[in-house]
Amino acid sequence: MKKPANFPLGSSAAASTTASTTARGGGVDINGDSPELIAFVLLKSIVQVEQSRQEPHVFEKDWLLDTYAECLAAVQGKRVPAEPAAKPRATKKA
């Protein structure tokens, strides 16, 4: 059985190009604008949205890695969007 991983990311702005760990996790700062860092910031934003939907939220390692890989592909322009579900188009009343 896979062990779920908590993924504390803090509350810094999603547009930030600086990532840092929490105080208990050490003092690692990552600065720059590499595709990998931008993908991490995108992952961080996705995790924060998911955490806001349900508390407490525990993320599986595979989900985190797959989501990061998808974020990196998106940043590099290689992500293939999923097919949208068929939705009726809204029309304006005349």
VODOGU-767129 format. One record per residue: residue number from 1; residue in one letter; chain; x, y, z of N, C-alpha, C, O in turn. Coordinates in steps of 0.02 Angstrom, whole numbers, plus 50000, padded with zeros to 5 digits. Each point is the difference from the previous one (the first is absolute). Example, Ala and Ser with C-alpha at 12.3 -4.5 7.8 and 13.67 -1.06 7.14 Angstrom:
<recs>
[1,'a','A',[50660,49716,50390],[49955,50059,50000],[50045,50060,50000],[50052,49999,50033]]
[2,'s','A',[49930,50054,49931],[50042,50059,50003],[49961,50055,50037],[50025,50055,50008]]
</recs>
This chain:
<recs>
[1,'m','A',[50042,49941,50000],[49958,50059,50000],[50044,50062,50000],[50048,50004,50038]]
[2,'k','A',[49936,50044,49920],[50038,50061,49995],[49984,50046,50058],[49943,50007,50020]]
[3,'k','A',[50109,50025,50006],[49990,50046,50055],[49984,50069,49973],[50039,50027,49960]]
[4,'p','A',[49905,50004,50062],[49984,50068,49978],[50051,50049,50027],[50029,49989,50053]]
[5,'a','A',[49982,50064,49910],[50048,50051,50021],[49965,50066,50010],[49961,50022,49958]]
[6,'n','A',[50052,50010,50099],[49976,50068,50009],[50044,50045,49959],[50060,49987,49993]]
[7,'f','A',[49913,50065,49979],[50038,50044,49956],[49991,50072,50021],[49964,50037,49967]]
[8,'p','A',[50069,49984,50088],[49992,50069,50022],[50038,50047,49954],[50061,49993,49991]]
[9,'l','A',[49904,50055,49980],[50032,50045,49953],[50000,50072,50023],[50029,50042,49966]]
[10,'g','A',[49941,49973,50089],[49997,50070,50022],[49948,50039,49963],[49959,49972,49964]]
[11,'s','A',[50044,50094,50044],[49947,50041,49971],[50027,50057,49958],[49967,50051,49993]]
[12,'s','A',[50092,49941,49979],[50027,50054,49958],[49962,50003,49935],[49967,49953,49980]]
[13,'a','A',[50039,50103,49986],[49962,50012,49938],[50019,49950,49946],[50059,49981,49995]]
[14,'a','A',[49893,50000,49965],[50012,49951,49947],[50046,50028,49946],[50035,49961,49968]]
[15,'a','A',[49965,50104,50022],[50041,50030,49948],[50073,50007,50020],[50042,50019,49959]]
[16,'s','A',[49974,49965,50102],[50068,50007,50025],[50046,49952,49964],[49981,49944,49982]]
[17,'t','A',[50081,50078,50007],[50049,49955,49971],[50049,49978,50053],[50056,49979,49985]]
[18,'t','A',[49924,50025,50078],[50041,49978,50055],[49962,49946,50038],[49942,50009,50018]]
[19,'a','A',[50090,49935,49993],[49969,49947,50039],[50044,49987,50061],[50061,49999,49994]]
[20,'s','A',[49909,49991,50063],[50039,49985,50060],[49962,49949,50042],[49939,49996,49997]]
[21,'t','A',[50097,49967,50042],[49969,49951,50044],[49976,50034,50063],[50019,50057,50014]]
[22,'t','A',[49940,49908,50025],[49978,50026,50064],[50058,49998,50049],[50050,49967,49988]]
[23,'a','A',[49944,50069,50067],[50053,50005,50049],[50022,49931,50025],[50060,49988,50009]]
[24,'r','A',[49893,49967,50002],[50019,49934,50025],[50033,49957,49947],[50033,49951,50016]]
[25,'g','A',[49960,50068,49920],[50028,49960,49946],[50069,50023,49978],[50029,49970,49955]]
[26,'g','A',[49997,50081,50075],[50066,50025,49981],[49994,50068,49968],[49945,50027,49994]]
[27,'g','A',[50111,50002,49987],[50000,50067,49973],[50020,50002,49927],[50044,50039,49982]]
[28,'v','A',[49927,49921,49976],[50019,49996,49930],[49959,50052,49961],[49939,49999,50001]]
[29,'d','A',[50095,50045,49964],[49968,50049,49956],[50019,49983,49928],[50057,49984,49985]]
[30,'i','A',[49894,50020,49971],[50011,49988,49929],[49978,50063,49964],[49942,50019,50005]]
[31,'n','A',[50103,50012,49958],[49984,50061,49963],[50013,49989,49926],[50043,49961,49981]]
[32,'g','A',[49919,50075,49978],[50012,49996,49929],[49936,49997,49960],[49945,50009,50027]]
[33,'d','A',[50062,49977,49909],[49942,49996,49956],[50007,49941,49952],[49977,50003,49943]]
[34,'s','A',[50054,49943,50081],[50008,49941,49958],[49932,49967,49989],[49954,50010,50040]]
[35,'p','A',[50038,49952,49906],[49937,49964,49989],[49981,49955,50059],[49942,49993,50018]]
[36,'e','A',[50109,49977,50013],[49988,49955,50057],[49972,50038,50059],[49955,49976,50035]]
[37,'l','A',[50071,50084,49978],[49975,50039,50056],[49930,50027,49986],[49958,50001,50044]]
[38,'i','A',[50031,50021,49895],[49933,50025,49982],[49949,49942,50005],[49944,50011,50023]]
[39,'a','A',[50076,49928,49957],[49956,49942,50007],[49986,49986,50074],[49945,49982,50018]]
[40,'f','A',[50105,50027,50025],[49991,49990,50071],[49951,50051,50028],[49957,49983,50041]]
[41,'v','A',[50050,50080,49938],[49954,50052,50024],[49929,49985,49975],[49952,50011,50037]]
[42,'l','A',[50040,49964,49902],[49935,49980,49975],[49972,49942,50041],[49941,50001,50018]]
[43,'l','A',[50100,49949,49997],[49980,49945,50043],[49977,50026,50068],[49950,49978,50027]]
[44,'k','A',[50088,50068,50000],[49984,50030,50065],[49931,50033,49998],[49960,49993,50047]]
[45,'s','A',[50025,50041,49900],[49935,50032,49992],[49944,49949,49997],[49947,50008,50030]]
[46,'i','A',[50065,49938,49933],[49950,49947,49994],[49988,49967,50068],[49943,49988,50019]]
[47,'v','A',[50110,49999,50018],[49994,49969,50066],[49961,50047,50047],[49957,49976,50038]]
[48,'q','A',[50057,50088,49959],[49965,50047,50043],[49925,50001,49984],[49959,50005,50046]]
[49,'v','A',[50022,49991,49891],[49929,49998,49981],[49970,49935,50027],[49945,50001,50028]]
[50,'e','A',[50089,49944,49963],[49975,49936,50025],[49992,50000,50076],[49952,49974,50026]]
[51,'q','A',[50097,50057,50009],[49996,50003,50073],[49941,50042,50022],[49970,49987,50053]]
[52,'s','A',[50013,50064,49910],[49944,50044,50019],[49933,49965,49992],[49951,50022,50030]]
[53,'r','A',[50046,49926,49931],[49938,49964,49988],[49984,49950,50055],[49941,49986,50012]]
[54,'q','A',[50109,49988,50021],[49988,49948,50050],[50058,50001,50050],[50058,49997,49981]]
[55,'e','A',[49926,50008,50083],[50051,49999,50052],[49990,49941,50046],[49942,49983,50012]]
[56,'p','A',[50107,49985,50014],[50069,50002,49976],[50007,49959,49936],[49963,49952,49989]]
[57,'h','A',[50083,50068,49970],[50009,49967,49936],[50068,49966,49999],[50051,50032,50015]]
[58,'v','A',[49950,49905,49968],[50062,49963,49996],[50010,49980,49927],[49954,49973,49968]]
[59,'f','A',[50104,50040,50006],[50014,49987,49929],[50043,49938,49993],[50050,49992,50036]]
[60,'e','A',[49931,49965,49918],[50040,49941,49985],[50062,50020,49960],[49998,50047,49960]]
[61,'k','A',[50057,49918,50052],[50063,50014,49966],[49991,49996,49924],[50024,50044,49964]]
[62,'d','A',[49942,49905,50012],[49991,49992,49928],[49961,50058,49970],[50017,50024,49946]]
[63,'w','A',[49932,50000,50090],[49961,50058,49976],[50044,50061,49995],[49997,50037,49951]]
[64,'l','A',[50044,49975,50101],[50044,50058,49999],[50050,49997,49942],[50009,50049,49964]]
[65,'l','A',[50022,49893,50026],[50049,49994,49947],[49968,50006,49931],[50026,50033,49955]]
[66,'d','A',[49916,49935,50036],[49965,50005,49936],[49977,50071,49986],[50004,50023,49943]]
[67,'t','A',[49972,50011,50108],[49976,50068,49992],[50059,50047,49985],[49994,50044,49958]]
[68,'y','A',[50062,49946,50076],[50060,50040,49984],[50022,49988,49928],[50016,50047,49965]]
[69,'a','A',[49985,49890,50014],[50020,49984,49931],[49953,50034,49950],[50022,50025,49949]]
[70,'e','A',[49913,49977,50067],[49952,50033,49956],[50012,50076,50000],[49994,50033,49948]]
[71,'c','A',[50022,49995,50111],[50015,50071,50004],[50062,50017,49959],[50001,50050,49964]]
[72,'l','A',[50050,49908,50041],[50062,50012,49962],[49986,49995,49925],[50026,50041,49961]]
[73,'a','A',[49935,49911,50018],[49982,49994,49929],[49962,50062,49977],[50010,50024,49945]]
[74,'a','A',[49946,50001,50098],[49961,50060,49982],[50046,50061,49992],[49993,50038,49952]]
[75,'v','A',[50054,49970,50094],[50047,50056,49997],[50043,49996,49937],[50016,50051,49970]]
[76,'q','A',[50002,49889,50010],[50042,49989,49941],[49959,50000,49935],[50028,49991,49946]]
[77,'g','A',[49906,50018,50060],[49958,50000,49940],[49987,49932,49971],[49981,49994,49942]]
[78,'k','A',[50029,49953,50098],[49993,49932,49975],[49937,49965,50026],[49987,49943,49981]]
[79,'r','A',[49974,50089,50060],[49940,49968,50030],[49945,49995,49947],[49986,50048,49964]]
[80,'v','A',[49985,49893,50032],[49943,49989,49955],[49937,50007,50043],[49989,49959,50044]]
[81,'p','A',[49970,50092,49943],[49940,50009,50041],[49952,49941,49995],[49995,49968,49947]]
[82,'a','A',[49971,50018,50107],[49949,49947,50000],[49941,50023,49957],[49988,50060,49993]]
[83,'e','A',[49977,49893,49980],[49940,50016,49960],[49948,50029,50047],[49984,49969,50051]]
[84,'p','A',[49988,50089,49933],[49948,50028,50044],[49936,49960,49996],[49983,49971,49947]]
[85,'a','A',[49981,50026,50108],[49936,49965,50001],[49951,50040,49958],[50002,50061,49998]]
[86,'a','A',[49954,49903,49969],[49950,50034,49959],[49952,50039,50044],[49965,49971,50042]]
[87,'k','A',[50033,50094,49949],[49956,50043,50040],[49957,50039,49952],[50023,50024,49948]]
[88,'p','A',[49913,49984,50069],[49959,50042,49957],[50024,50072,50004],[50017,50024,50054]]
[89,'r','A',[49983,50009,49890],[50020,50071,49999],[49944,50043,50026],[49942,49988,49985]]
[90,'a','A',[50076,50061,50054],[49950,50046,50025],[49981,50049,49944],[50043,50020,49960]]
[91,'t','A',[49896,49997,50036],[49978,50049,49950],[49967,50058,50035],[49968,49992,50052]]
[92,'k','A',[50040,50066,49918],[49968,50060,50027],[49927,50003,49980],[49982,49981,49944]]
[93,'k','A',[49978,50042,50102],[49930,50010,49984],[49993,50064,49961],[50030,50051,50017]]
[94,'a','A',[49931,49947,49930],[49992,50059,49958],[49949,50048,50029],[49987,50052,49970]]
</recs>
